[in-house]
Structure formats: structure tokens, C-alpha cells
Amino acid sequence: MKSKILTTEAPAAIGPYAQGIITDKFAFVSGQIPVDPATGAIECSDIKGQARQSLFNVRNVLKAGGFSLEDVVKTTCFITDMKDFAEFNEVYGEFFKDNCPARSCVAVKELPKNALCELEVIACKS
């Protein structure tokens, strides 16, 4: 059985997908771009601000599903320029400190709404 995660504390899906799905002890959070859910716009123009907003959005989707960042076992990070990798990592490290999940980070040509980054996660309750 699976159920959708739905929250107004993260951007609404802009296509035919859910913000997140819960199944058994897992949560799968769809890619979160740095859209401020209050305004529906990307408010920051730099990678640090955009990474922070994307991670806030991930955290809020997880919270709505009864999970937390501590439950995250895998992240996939997309950035549009590898020159931003170090600054992205700096912000990422603010959210994942001691119990870091497995991770992939890849550069992509383009992201929705011309975002600089996007993050998706898988979380698991022990």
C-alpha cells in the first residue's frame, strides 16, 4: 500500500506526480527545486540560497509524511554547474551533519524554472 504526501509547506507538484510517497517504512520525496511555497517563485539567485530552500522543501515534505532528515538514507542532487559543487556541499552539510546518507550529485544541463539545483531523497524508518 502506498499513500501520497501532500503539504502546503513545500511547492505543489508542477506535473503529474506527488510531492512524496510513503510505502511501508519508506518515504520517497520527489525532486524539490528552490521554489518558496509561500510565493511560488525562486527567491534566491545564488546556489547557497537555492540549495537551502530546496533542502527546506525536502525537510517539509518529509515532516508532512512523519519523517525527518535523520531518516534519509539516500539523496540524489542535481546542479546545473559543477563550479557550484563546493558551495552546494557547504549548505548540504548544514542539513546532514553526523548521520550522512548515501548520495549522488550530478551536473545537468537545465532544471525546471531555471533552478540551479534540485534534490530528491529516500527516507526509511527503522
All heavy atoms as an XYZ file, in Angstrom:
953
protein
N       0.838     -1.182      0.000
C       0.000      0.000      0.000
C       0.884      1.247      0.000
O       1.911      1.289      0.666
C      -0.878     -0.002      1.240
C      -1.881      1.123      1.240
S      -3.067      0.926      2.567
C      -2.714      2.391      3.491
N       0.469      2.243     -0.761
C       1.213      3.492     -0.780
C       0.253      4.647     -0.558
O      -0.936      4.563     -0.877
C       1.990      3.668     -2.089
C       1.133      3.888     -3.311
C       2.013      4.089     -4.547
C       1.153      4.412     -5.750
N       1.946      4.709     -6.935
N       0.796      5.725      0.003
C      -0.006      6.926      0.206
C       0.810      8.149     -0.182
O       2.039      8.157     -0.084
C      -0.476      7.031      1.662
O       0.627      7.061      2.544
N       0.101      9.170     -0.626
C       0.750     10.414     -1.052
C       1.051     11.296      0.145
O       0.296     11.347      1.110
C      -0.171     11.201     -1.992
C      -0.289     10.636     -3.366
C      -1.143     11.574     -4.232
C      -1.287     11.019     -5.629
N      -2.079     11.918     -6.478
N       2.153     12.018      0.027
C       2.453     13.091      0.970
C       2.024     14.385      0.287
O       2.367     14.627     -0.865
C       3.958     13.155      1.304
C       4.452     11.840      1.884
C       4.225     14.316      2.267
C       5.967     11.779      2.063
N       1.273     15.185      1.007
C       0.797     16.458      0.469
C       0.938     17.522      1.547
O       0.466     17.346      2.663
C      -0.666     16.333      0.030
C      -1.292     17.566     -0.596
C      -0.545     17.976     -1.861
C      -2.753     17.318     -0.909
N       1.626     18.606      1.225
C       1.804     19.701      2.178
C       1.849     21.030      1.438
O       2.343     21.100      0.309
C       3.081     19.525      3.021
O       3.202     20.633      3.926
C       4.333     19.443      2.167
N       1.367     22.066      2.095
C       1.483     23.421      1.555
C       2.801     24.072      1.987
O       3.103     25.185      1.589
C       0.312     24.310      2.013
O       0.283     24.338      3.450
C      -1.014     23.785      1.484
N       3.589     23.358      2.800
C       4.877     23.861      3.284
C       6.014     23.599      2.294
O       7.170     23.884      2.581
C       5.212     23.231      4.632
C       4.203     23.548      5.724
C       4.116     25.034      6.029
O       5.171     25.677      6.177
O       2.996     25.555      6.104
N       5.675     23.027      1.149
C       6.630     22.805      0.058
C       5.877     23.115     -1.232
O       4.640     23.107     -1.249
C       7.141     21.368      0.065
N       6.600     23.376     -2.315
C       5.925     23.700     -3.578
C       5.010     22.565     -4.035
O       5.338     21.383     -3.883
C       7.073     23.882     -4.571
C       8.291     24.078     -3.752
C       8.062     23.389     -2.457
N       3.885     22.938     -4.585
C       2.968     21.950     -5.167
C       3.629     21.326     -6.389
O       4.478     21.944     -7.043
C       1.661     22.624     -5.561
N       3.260     20.098     -6.668
C       3.775     19.430     -7.866
C       3.370     20.227     -9.106
O       2.243     20.700     -9.201
C       3.239     18.011     -7.941
N       4.302     20.367    -10.053
C       4.006     21.122    -11.276
C       3.777     20.178    -12.460
O       3.939     20.559    -13.605
C       5.118     22.149    -11.594
C       6.498     21.495    -11.687
C       5.122     23.261    -10.565
C       7.618     22.431    -12.115
N       3.423     18.951    -12.136
C       3.159     17.943    -13.160
C       2.406     16.783    -12.548
O       1.973     16.848    -11.398
N       2.277     15.691    -13.286
C       1.525     14.532    -12.796
C       2.375     13.642    -11.877
O       2.761     12.532    -12.236
C       1.134     13.810    -14.088
C       2.212     14.164    -15.052
C       2.646     15.554    -14.691
N       2.704     14.164    -10.704
C       3.469     13.413     -9.714
C       3.117     13.922     -8.318
O       2.508     14.984     -8.168
C       4.981     13.519     -9.960
C       5.531     14.941     -9.896
C       5.983     15.479     -8.704
C       5.574     15.733    -11.036
C       6.474     16.774     -8.645
C       6.069     17.026    -10.988
C       6.518     17.534     -9.791
O       7.000     18.813     -9.729
N       3.473     13.161     -7.308
C       3.228     13.533     -5.915
C       4.464     14.202     -5.331
O       5.584     13.939     -5.769
C       2.887     12.278     -5.106
N       4.266     15.037     -4.326
C       5.409     15.614     -3.614
C       6.230     14.496     -2.979
O       7.445     14.583     -2.898
C       4.935     16.576     -2.519
C       4.363     17.874     -3.036
C       3.720     18.661     -1.911
O       2.907     18.135     -1.156
N       4.089     19.929     -1.808
N       5.545     13.471     -2.547
C       6.212     12.329     -1.949
C       5.252     11.162     -1.841
O       4.039     11.327     -1.941
N       5.816      9.987     -1.636
C       5.045      8.756     -1.479
C       5.592      8.007     -0.267
O       6.808      7.908     -0.092
C       5.165      7.845     -2.730
C       4.516      8.500     -3.951
C       4.584      6.455     -2.474
C       3.000      8.584     -3.906
N       4.679      7.483      0.533
C       5.056      6.616      1.650
C       4.592      5.209      1.326
O       3.455      5.005      0.880
C       4.408      7.077      2.964
C       4.881      8.478      3.334
C       4.721      6.086      4.092
C       4.166      9.082      4.511
N       5.477      4.255      1.542
C       5.135      2.853      1.397
C       5.880      2.075      2.471
O       7.094      2.245      2.627
C       5.450      2.314     -0.012
O       5.117      0.931     -0.066
C       6.876      2.503     -0.413
N       5.154      1.277      3.223
C       5.741      0.532      4.340
C       6.547      1.493      5.213
O       5.991      2.434      5.749
C       6.594     -0.640      3.839
C       5.770     -1.656      3.067
O       4.624     -1.919      3.476
O       6.272     -2.173      2.058
N       7.848      1.296      5.311
C       8.668      2.143      6.177
C       9.495      3.164      5.397
O      10.384      3.806      5.941
C       9.585      1.279      7.040
C      10.548      0.403      6.264
C      11.366     -0.467      7.206
C      12.342     -1.316      6.404
N      13.226     -2.073      7.268
N       9.193      3.315      4.110
C       9.966      4.217      3.259
C       9.166      5.450      2.849
O       7.956      5.377      2.641
C      10.427      3.501      1.986
C      11.457      2.453      2.215
C      11.094      1.123      2.330
C      12.800      2.790      2.330
C      12.043      0.141      2.545
C      13.757      1.823      2.555
C      13.375      0.492      2.665
N       9.881      6.560      2.679
C       9.328      7.768      2.065
C      10.207      8.103      0.873
O      11.443      8.079      0.966
C       9.317      8.936      3.041
N       9.574      8.387     -0.247
C      10.264      8.783     -1.474
C       9.819     10.206     -1.780
O       8.647     10.436     -2.074
C       9.890      7.844     -2.630
C      10.256      6.404     -2.377
C       9.397      5.568     -1.681
C      11.459      5.902     -2.829
C       9.726      4.241     -1.437
C      11.803      4.577     -2.596
C      10.937      3.742     -1.893
N      10.747     11.154     -1.693
C      10.417     12.561     -1.920
C      10.839     12.938     -3.328
O      11.998     12.775     -3.710
C      11.093     13.479     -0.881
C      10.810     14.953     -1.187
C      10.617     13.120      0.521
N       9.874     13.444     -4.101
C      10.154     13.904     -5.465
C      11.144     15.055     -5.428
O      11.292     15.741     -4.407
C       8.858     14.376     -6.134
O       7.987     13.294     -6.321
N      11.810     15.270     -6.546
C      12.783     16.343     -6.646
C      12.201     17.682     -6.215
O      11.130     18.079     -6.668
N      12.916     18.351     -5.329
C      12.500     19.648     -4.818
C      13.448     20.716     -5.337
O      14.647     20.672     -5.083
C      12.484     19.646     -3.287
C      11.478     18.706     -2.683
C      10.057     19.084     -3.030
O       9.627     20.225     -2.824
N       9.310     18.136     -3.577
N      12.872     21.663     -6.070
C      13.640     22.812     -6.532
C      13.441     23.952     -5.531
O      12.577     23.864     -4.646
C      13.260     23.214     -7.978
C      11.780     23.576     -8.090
C      13.635     22.104     -8.955
C      11.379     24.111     -9.460
N      14.197     25.025     -5.634
C      14.180     26.077     -4.622
C      13.019     27.071     -4.723
O      13.190     28.281     -4.548
C      15.520     26.770     -4.829
C      15.802     26.587     -6.274
C      15.282     25.227     -6.604
N      11.837     26.572     -4.976
C      10.658     27.435     -5.026
C      10.173     27.689     -3.600
O      10.011     26.747     -2.818
C       9.536     26.788     -5.866
C       8.235     27.540     -5.734
C       9.965     26.722     -7.328
N       9.956     28.944     -3.267
C       9.382     29.307     -1.976
C       7.895     28.976     -2.041
O       7.177     29.534     -2.881
C       9.591     30.798     -1.723
C       9.070     31.258     -0.384
O       8.074     30.707      0.126
O       9.656     32.211      0.169
N       7.392     28.083     -1.181
C       5.989     27.694     -1.277
C       5.018     28.848     -0.985
O       3.885     28.827     -1.445
C       5.841     26.573     -0.246
C       7.008     26.692      0.657
C       8.090     27.359     -0.123
N       5.471     29.850     -0.275
C       4.612     30.996      0.034
C       4.376     31.886     -1.179
O       3.315     32.476     -1.332
C       5.210     31.816      1.175
N       5.385     31.968     -2.065
C       5.270     32.877     -3.206
C       5.148     32.152     -4.542
O       4.740     32.752     -5.530
C       6.507     33.803     -3.290
O       7.667     33.011     -3.563
C       6.692     34.596     -2.005
N       5.570     30.884     -4.572
C       5.559     30.136     -5.824
C       6.696     30.528     -6.757
O       6.688     30.171     -7.931
N       7.667     31.251     -6.222
C       8.783     31.734     -7.050
C      10.119     31.332     -6.440
O      10.208     31.013     -5.250
C       8.723     33.260     -7.174
N      11.149     31.359     -7.255
C      12.507     31.179     -6.763
C      12.986     32.553     -6.321
O      13.081     33.469     -7.131
C      13.426     30.580     -7.853
C      12.949     29.162     -8.208
C      14.876     30.574     -7.394
C      13.706     28.510     -9.347
N      13.244     32.688     -5.029
C      13.570     33.991     -4.444
C      15.067     34.275     -4.432
O      15.463     35.429     -4.368
C      13.016     34.082     -3.023
C      11.508     33.863     -2.921
C      10.681     34.989     -3.525
O      11.171     36.132     -3.579
O       9.545     34.713     -3.951
N      15.914     33.244     -4.446
C      17.369     33.418     -4.374
C      18.000     33.165     -5.732
O      17.585     32.262     -6.457
C      17.972     32.446     -3.361
S      17.422     32.751     -1.689
N      19.029     33.918     -6.038
C      19.693     33.745     -7.333
C      21.018     33.006     -7.222
O      21.612     32.646     -8.227
C      19.917     35.103     -7.997
O      20.742     35.913     -7.181
N      21.499     32.757     -5.994
C      22.779     32.076     -5.812
C      22.580     30.628     -5.382
O      21.524     30.264     -4.868
C      23.646     32.828     -4.799
C      23.059     32.788     -3.402
O      21.899     33.226     -3.232
O      23.734     32.310     -2.478
N      23.596     29.793     -5.578
C      23.496     28.366     -5.286
C      23.260     28.105     -3.806
O      22.495     27.207     -3.453
C      24.725     27.583     -5.816
C      24.496     26.055     -5.703
C      25.987     27.992     -5.078
C      23.401     25.508     -6.559
N      23.872     28.876     -2.926
C      23.682     28.644     -1.497
C      22.230     28.867     -1.085
O      21.643     28.051     -0.378
C      24.612     29.528     -0.666
C      26.042     29.067     -0.657
C      26.864     29.932      0.294
C      28.251     29.375      0.473
N      29.028     30.158      1.450
N      21.654     29.962     -1.509
C      20.262     30.245     -1.176
C      19.314     29.224     -1.794
O      18.347     28.799     -1.163
N      19.602     28.828     -3.020
C      18.747     27.859     -3.684
C      18.885     26.474     -3.056
O      17.892     25.761     -2.889
C      19.023     27.822     -5.191
C      18.529     29.076     -5.884
C      18.404     28.918     -7.378
O      18.371     27.812     -7.920
N      18.316     30.037     -8.079
N      20.091     26.088     -2.682
C      20.284     24.796     -2.013
C      19.540     24.780     -0.681
O      18.860     23.800     -0.351
C      21.774     24.528     -1.797
N      19.649     25.859      0.065
C      18.971     25.954      1.361
C      17.453     25.833      1.194
O      16.803     25.070      1.903
C      19.358     27.270      2.040
C      18.962     27.353      3.489
C      19.622     28.542      4.192
N      21.040     28.237      4.452
C      22.068     28.815      3.833
N      21.874     29.750      2.933
N      23.309     28.472      4.140
N      16.878     26.539      0.224
C      15.425     26.465      0.016
C      15.009     25.064     -0.436
O      13.993     24.537      0.012
C      14.960     27.510     -0.998
C      13.445     27.526     -1.204
C      12.691     27.916      0.051
O      12.920     28.989      0.610
N      11.787     27.063      0.511
N      15.789     24.459     -1.313
C      15.479     23.097     -1.763
C      15.490     22.129     -0.583
O      14.615     21.264     -0.469
C      16.478     22.635     -2.825
O      16.347     23.400     -3.998
N      16.461     22.283      0.300
C      16.540     21.413      1.471
C      15.425     21.694      2.467
O      14.899     20.766      3.085
C      17.918     21.529      2.115
C      19.001     20.763      1.342
C      20.380     21.365      1.560
C      18.973     19.290      1.718
N      15.018     22.952      2.621
C      13.840     23.258      3.440
C      12.620     22.532      2.873
O      11.821     21.956      3.612
C      13.544     24.760      3.476
C      14.466     25.592      4.318
C      14.707     26.912      3.967
C      15.094     25.094      5.446
C      15.548     27.710      4.723
C      15.940     25.882      6.219
C      16.163     27.196      5.856
N      12.472     22.571      1.554
C      11.326     21.927      0.909
C      11.354     20.416      1.133
O      10.329     19.810      1.456
C      11.292     22.262     -0.581
C      11.013     23.731     -0.844
O      10.514     24.454      0.014
N      11.338     24.185     -2.033
N      12.521     19.807      0.984
C      12.660     18.371      1.254
C      12.260     18.078      2.697
O      11.477     17.168      2.977
C      14.107     17.888      0.980
C      14.357     16.523      1.592
C      14.388     17.864     -0.515
N      12.813     18.850      3.623
C      12.516     18.654      5.047
C      11.018     18.756      5.324
O      10.461     17.959      6.077
C      13.283     19.678      5.883
C      13.112     19.469      7.388
C      13.811     20.523      8.187
N      13.192     21.815      7.899
C      13.710     22.975      8.243
N      14.873     23.041      8.848
N      13.094     24.100      7.963
N      10.356     19.719      4.692
C       8.931     19.914      4.934
C       8.076     18.793      4.352
O       7.061     18.417      4.943
C       8.490     21.277      4.415
C       9.064     22.407      5.247
O       9.477     22.218      6.390
N       9.119     23.597      4.675
N       8.460     18.253      3.206
C       7.729     17.114      2.657
C       7.910     15.912      3.573
O       6.939     15.205      3.904
C       8.172     16.789      1.212
C       7.510     15.495      0.722
C       7.842     17.937      0.266
N       9.139     15.673      4.002
C       9.387     14.571      4.933
C       8.554     14.719      6.200
O       7.916     13.763      6.658
C      10.873     14.503      5.301
C      11.819     13.974      4.236
C      13.264     14.257      4.630
C      11.601     12.491      4.001
N       8.554     15.914      6.773
C       7.807     16.180      8.007
C       6.317     15.885      7.822
O       5.685     15.279      8.686
C       8.020     17.629      8.440
C       7.335     17.989      9.735
C       7.612     19.430     10.117
C       6.847     19.811     11.358
N       7.001     21.234     11.677
N       5.773     16.297      6.686
C       4.348     16.056      6.414
C       4.035     14.564      6.347
O       2.910     14.151      6.610
C       3.936     16.754      5.113
N       5.030     13.769      6.011
C       4.855     12.321      5.943
C       5.248     11.597      7.220
O       5.233     10.364      7.269
N       5.637     12.347      8.254
C       6.030     11.733      9.513
C       7.481     11.287      9.563
O       7.859     10.463     10.397
N       8.305     11.841      8.692
C       9.726     11.513      8.631
C      10.547     12.768      8.926
O      10.000     13.866      9.015
C      10.101     10.997      7.235
C       9.567      9.627      6.918
C       8.237      9.447      6.550
C      10.394      8.513      6.988
C       7.740      8.187      6.258
C       9.907      7.254      6.688
C       8.576      7.085      6.318
N      11.855     12.589      9.048
C      12.753     13.729      9.251
C      14.010     13.524      8.418
O      14.221     12.453      7.833
C      13.130     13.859     10.730
O      14.055     12.855     11.090
N      14.853     14.535      8.401
C      16.129     14.419      7.689
C      16.993     13.305      8.285
O      17.790     12.699      7.579
C      16.880     15.746      7.716
C      16.287     16.875      6.869
C      17.043     18.177      7.116
C      16.292     16.526      5.394
N      16.822     13.015      9.553
C      17.564     11.925     10.196
C      17.209     10.562      9.601
O      17.990      9.621      9.703
C      17.301     11.909     11.701
C      17.927     13.067     12.433
C      19.448     13.027     12.397
O      20.034     11.950     12.621
O      20.053     14.085     12.139
N      16.040     10.451      8.993
C      15.587      9.191      8.395
C      16.096      8.999      6.962
O      15.910      7.932      6.378
C      14.052      9.129      8.380
C      13.457      9.199      9.775
O      13.972      8.517     10.678
O      12.462      9.936      9.953
N      16.711     10.026      6.385
C      17.137      9.965      4.983
C      18.304      8.993      4.832
O      19.305      9.088      5.543
C      17.507     11.364      4.447
C      18.089     11.278      3.042
C      16.274     12.266      4.459
N      18.147      8.049      3.888
C      19.207      7.070      3.624
C      19.892      7.305      2.282
O      20.989      6.817      2.057
C      18.666      5.617      3.697
C      18.212      5.289      5.109
C      17.550      5.376      2.696
N      19.256      8.074      1.388
C      19.828      8.319      0.054
C      19.332      9.650     -0.477
O      18.152      9.964     -0.395
C      19.414      7.195     -0.907
C      19.800      7.403     -2.371
C      21.298      7.285     -2.604
C      21.676      7.189     -4.070
N      21.757      8.463     -4.746
N      20.255     10.441     -1.008
C      19.881     11.672     -1.699
C      20.439     11.623     -3.117
O      21.483     11.011     -3.365
C      20.431     12.940     -1.004
O      21.855     12.940     -1.055
C      19.979     13.045      0.434
N      19.721     12.260     -4.007
C      20.223     12.498     -5.354
C      20.148     14.004     -5.567
O      19.084     14.600     -5.396
C      19.410     11.748     -6.419
O      19.381     10.360     -6.078
C      20.033     11.916     -7.797
N      21.286     14.589     -5.885
C      21.394     16.037     -6.036
C      21.729     16.358     -7.489
O      22.590     15.722     -8.091
C      22.503     16.579     -5.140
S      22.371     16.053     -3.420
N      21.037     17.342     -8.006
C      21.258     17.798     -9.374
C      21.663     19.266     -9.299
O      20.980     20.057     -8.656
C      19.971     17.671    -10.202
C      19.368     16.299    -10.171
C      18.387     15.975     -9.242
C      19.766     15.322    -11.072
C      17.817     14.711     -9.212
C      19.205     14.051    -11.051
C      18.236     13.741    -10.120
N      22.770     19.609     -9.931
C      23.179     21.009    -10.009
C      23.491     21.326    -11.470
O      23.863     20.446    -12.236
C      24.377     21.338     -9.086
C      25.600     20.489     -9.403
C      23.987     21.175     -7.629
C      26.825     20.820     -8.544
N      23.298     22.578    -11.836
C      23.477     22.941    -13.248
C      24.917     23.332    -13.582
O      25.237     23.501    -14.755
C      22.531     24.089    -13.654
O      22.762     25.210    -12.803
C      21.074     23.647    -13.569
N      25.773     23.476    -12.563
C      27.162     23.859    -12.820
C      28.053     23.276    -11.731
O      27.907     23.611    -10.555
C      27.293     25.376    -12.841
C      28.628     25.865    -13.373
O      29.623     25.106    -13.312
O      28.684     27.018    -13.841
N      28.981     22.412    -12.100
C      29.886     21.791    -11.124
C      30.787     22.816    -10.438
O      31.360     22.535     -9.395
C      30.728     20.697    -11.778
C      30.048     19.354    -11.809
S      29.735     18.731    -10.146
C      28.654     17.374    -10.543
N      30.870     24.012    -10.972
C      31.616     25.069    -10.290
C      30.947     25.431     -8.963
O      31.584     25.993     -8.082
C      31.731     26.312    -11.175
C      32.622     26.107    -12.381
C      32.645     27.343    -13.251
C      33.418     27.077    -14.536
N      33.286     28.162    -15.503
N      29.658     25.102     -8.830
C      28.897     25.382     -7.598
C      28.980     24.248     -6.586
O      28.393     24.337     -5.502
C      27.426     25.637     -7.938
C      27.210     26.933     -8.697
O      28.013     27.865     -8.527
O      26.224     27.007     -9.459
N      29.710     23.179     -6.907
C      29.739     21.982     -6.075
C      30.155     22.274     -4.629
O      29.512     21.827     -3.681
C      30.669     20.941     -6.707
C      30.677     19.610     -6.017
C      29.634     18.711     -6.188
C      31.742     19.236     -5.205
C      29.645     17.466     -5.557
C      31.754     18.006     -4.578
C      30.705     17.120     -4.752
N      31.236     23.014     -4.420
C      31.741     23.289     -3.069
C      30.732     24.092     -2.252
O      30.482     23.777     -1.079
C      33.080     24.016     -3.138
N      30.153     25.119     -2.860
C      29.165     25.936     -2.136
C      27.895     25.140     -1.853
O      27.304     25.271     -0.786
C      28.840     27.199     -2.924
C      29.975     28.199     -2.926
C      29.612     29.467     -3.666
O      29.321     29.390     -4.872
O      29.607     30.531     -3.011
N      27.488     24.307     -2.807
C      26.336     23.432     -2.587
C      26.615     22.508     -1.399
O      25.778     22.349     -0.508
C      26.032     22.620     -3.852
C      24.919     21.644     -3.678
C      23.606     22.040     -3.867
C      25.178     20.327     -3.314
C      22.564     21.137     -3.685
C      24.143     19.426     -3.134
C      22.832     19.832     -3.319
N      27.802     21.894     -1.380
C      28.183     20.988     -0.290
C      28.183     21.691      1.062
O      27.838     21.088      2.077
C      29.571     20.408     -0.536
C      29.523     19.127     -1.311
O      28.494     18.467     -1.388
N      30.648     18.772     -1.883
N      28.598     22.933      1.081
C      28.633     23.699      2.328
C      27.235     23.774      2.948
O      27.047     23.523      4.138
C      29.186     25.103      2.049
C      29.467     25.921      3.271
C      30.049     27.278      2.911
O      30.856     27.357      1.954
O      29.689     28.259      3.588
N      26.249     24.103      2.133
C      24.872     24.194      2.623
C      24.321     22.800      2.936
O      23.692     22.592      3.976
C      23.963     24.929      1.605
C      22.510     24.899      2.045
C      24.453     26.357      1.414
N      24.574     21.844      2.068
C      24.135     20.463      2.285
C      24.628     19.966      3.642
O      23.886     19.321      4.386
C      24.676     19.597      1.147
C      24.262     18.150      1.170
C      23.149     17.709      0.470
C      25.018     17.205      1.850
C      22.784     16.367      0.459
C      24.672     15.869      1.857
C      23.547     15.449      1.162
O      23.200     14.125      1.158
N      25.869     20.296      3.984
C      26.449     19.888      5.258
C      25.779     20.514      6.470
O      25.892     19.995      7.583
N      25.082     21.630      6.291
C      24.313     22.227      7.394
C      23.111     21.359      7.759
O      22.651     21.360      8.891
C      23.815     23.618      7.009
C      24.900     24.646      6.798
C      24.365     25.947      6.199
O      23.121     26.137      6.133
O      25.193     26.778      5.780
N      22.584     20.633      6.791
C      21.388     19.819      6.988
C      21.727     18.364      7.312
O      20.969     17.699      8.007
C      20.502     19.887      5.738
C      19.829     21.205      5.556
C      20.526     22.292      5.029
C      18.501     21.392      5.898
C      19.914     23.521      4.856
C      17.874     22.620      5.737
C      18.587     23.686      5.211
N      22.821     17.865      6.774
C      23.254     16.487      7.016
C      24.644     16.549      7.646
O      25.634     16.717      6.950
C      23.288     15.691      5.705
C      21.942     15.531      5.066
C      21.617     16.250      3.929
C      20.996     14.665      5.597
C      20.369     16.109      3.322
C      19.747     14.509      5.002
C      19.436     15.240      3.873
N      24.688     16.424      8.980
C      25.951     16.598      9.696
C      26.573     15.265     10.094
O      27.573     14.856      9.531
C      25.721     17.461     10.935
C      25.337     18.871     10.589
C      25.137     19.705     11.811
C      24.842     21.110     11.346
N      23.986     21.864     12.098
N      26.010     14.593     11.065
C      26.635     13.412     11.639
C      26.220     12.116     10.948
O      27.038     11.256     10.707
C      26.307     13.317     13.135
C      26.840     14.524     13.893
O      27.918     15.011     13.536
O      26.158     14.976     14.833
N      24.940     11.987     10.669
C      24.411     10.744     10.110
C      24.126     10.948      8.620
O      22.987     10.925      8.185
C      23.140     10.351     10.876
C      22.674      8.964     10.535
O      23.399      8.177      9.929
N      21.445      8.663     10.908
N      25.177     11.145      7.851
C      25.029     11.472      6.427
C      24.485     10.282      5.637
O      24.922      9.151      5.830
C      26.367     11.895      5.835
S      27.027     13.390      6.558
N      23.564     10.547      4.722
C      23.052      9.478      3.862
C      23.997      9.198      2.693
O      24.926      9.971      2.432
C      21.729     10.067      3.341
C      21.963     11.548      3.343
C      22.868     11.825      4.509
N      23.739      8.102      1.991
C      24.420      7.873      0.715
C      23.970      8.987     -0.234
O      22.884      9.549     -0.069
C      24.040      6.505      0.166
N      24.799      9.303     -1.233
C      24.458     10.434     -2.095
C      25.060     10.306     -3.481
O      26.147      9.764     -3.656
C      24.973     11.724     -1.457
C      24.624     12.973     -2.261
C      25.140     14.202     -1.606
N      26.347     14.654     -2.283
C      26.905     15.837     -2.086
N      26.403     16.682     -1.226
N      27.988     16.174     -2.736
N      24.317     10.821     -4.445
C      24.825     11.055     -5.792
C      24.643     12.536     -6.071
O      23.676     13.137     -5.623
C      24.029     10.264     -6.832
O      24.097      8.890     -6.584
N      25.582     13.116     -6.792
C      25.451     14.513     -7.208
C      25.920     14.598     -8.651
O      27.060     14.230     -8.958
C      26.279     15.433     -6.322
S      26.047     17.191     -6.705
N      25.040     15.053     -9.509
C      25.370     15.132    -10.929
C      25.061     16.516    -11.466
O      24.184     17.216    -10.971
C      24.600     14.069    -11.753
C      25.004     12.673    -11.335
C      23.102     14.247    -11.627
N      25.802     16.898    -12.486
C      25.526     18.150    -13.188
C      24.547     17.847    -14.316
O      24.674     16.834    -15.001
C      26.798     18.751    -13.746
N      23.593     18.723    -14.470
C      22.592     18.593    -15.525
C      22.567     19.865    -16.346
O      22.996     20.921    -15.891
C      21.187     18.293    -14.949
C      21.177     16.947    -14.246
C      20.724     19.392    -14.005
N      22.057     19.760    -17.529
C      22.025     20.917    -18.426
C      21.061     21.991    -17.940
O      21.368     23.187    -17.998
C      21.632     20.459    -19.833
C      21.584     21.581    -20.833
C      21.204     21.090    -22.205
C      21.063     22.267    -23.151
N      20.592     21.870    -24.446
N      19.896     21.567    -17.473
C      18.859     22.534    -17.125
C      17.883     21.898    -16.148
O      17.667     20.692    -16.168
C      18.129     22.948    -18.400
C      17.212     24.116    -18.273
C      16.662     24.539    -19.635
O      16.854     23.818    -20.633
O      16.015     25.591    -19.670
N      17.271     22.741    -15.285
C      16.261     22.290    -14.341
C      14.999     23.137    -14.498
O      15.059     24.256    -15.034
C      16.790     22.399    -12.906
C      17.905     21.418    -12.547
C      18.573     21.819    -11.241
C      17.352     20.004    -12.457
N      13.853     22.639    -14.022
C      12.623     23.423    -14.126
C      12.785     24.813    -13.505
O      13.484     24.988    -12.512
C      11.609     22.590    -13.336
C      12.122     21.190    -13.417
C      13.624     21.334    -13.398
N      12.136     25.767    -14.104
C      12.130     27.166    -13.655
C      13.539     27.760    -13.590
O      13.790     28.691    -12.846
C      11.417     27.308    -12.314
C       9.947     26.947    -12.382
C       9.208     27.406    -11.153
C       7.722     27.142    -11.348
N       6.898     28.048    -10.599
N      14.476     27.194    -14.346
C      15.870     27.648    -14.372
C      16.543     27.600    -13.007
O      17.443     28.396    -12.716
C      15.982     29.047    -14.987
C      15.612     29.034    -16.445
O      16.064     28.162    -17.191
N      14.785     29.967    -16.864
N      16.109     26.652    -12.172
C      16.729     26.466    -10.860
C      18.180     26.032    -11.042
O      18.546     25.442    -12.062
C      15.959     25.413    -10.068
N      18.987     26.312    -10.030
C      20.387     25.917    -10.043
C      20.602     24.529     -9.437
O      21.643     23.916     -9.637
C      21.236     26.936     -9.282
C      21.202     28.371     -9.799
C      22.034     29.284     -8.899
C      21.690     28.422    -11.244
N      19.606     24.057     -8.655
C      19.734     22.749     -8.016
C      18.368     22.127     -7.775
O      17.346     22.811     -7.775
C      20.500     22.843     -6.698
S      19.699     23.857     -5.443
N      18.393     20.824     -7.562
C      17.200     20.046     -7.234
C      17.652     18.858     -6.408
O      18.733     18.308     -6.651
C      16.497     19.571     -8.505
C      15.251     18.764     -8.256
C      14.482     18.414     -9.526
O      14.912     18.821    -10.629
O      13.453     17.732     -9.424
N      16.852     18.479     -5.414
C      17.188     17.333     -4.564
C      16.001     16.406     -4.431
O      14.867     16.862     -4.237
C      17.584     17.793     -3.158
C      18.924     18.450     -3.026
C      18.760     19.954     -3.013
C      19.593     17.987     -1.763
N      16.278     15.099     -4.500
C      15.275     14.090     -4.185
C      15.873     13.170     -3.129
O      17.093     13.015     -3.064
C      14.857     13.312     -5.422
C      15.957     12.492     -6.056
C      15.508     11.739     -7.299
O      14.615     12.211     -8.019
O      16.083     10.681     -7.556
N      15.017     12.598     -2.287
C      15.523     11.754     -1.210
C      14.671     10.521     -1.013
O      13.490     10.488     -1.386
C      15.635     12.514      0.143
C      16.450     13.788     -0.001
C      14.280     12.813      0.743
N      15.303      9.532     -0.391
C      14.615      8.340      0.087
C      14.897      8.282      1.581
O      16.057      8.406      2.015
C      15.131      7.063     -0.597
C      14.895      7.141     -2.105
C      14.451      5.821     -0.004
C      15.578      6.035     -2.894
N      13.854      8.113      2.369
C      13.985      8.005      3.815
C      13.418      6.677      4.279
O      12.555      6.092      3.614
C      13.253      9.164      4.496
N      13.899      6.206      5.420
C      13.474      4.921      5.948
C      13.345      5.010      7.463
O      14.238      5.515      8.136
C      14.496      3.846      5.572
S      14.088      2.194      6.154
N      12.228      4.496      7.978
C      12.033      4.384      9.430
C      12.555      3.029      9.863
O      12.189      2.007      9.283
C      10.558      4.491      9.795
C       9.978      5.864      9.592
C      10.183      6.681     10.808
C       9.338      7.936     10.708
N       9.634      8.856     11.757
N      13.404      3.011     10.867
C      13.962      1.735     11.344
C      12.938      0.954     12.125
O      12.055      1.439     12.710
C      15.165      2.009     12.252
O      16.141      2.700     11.526
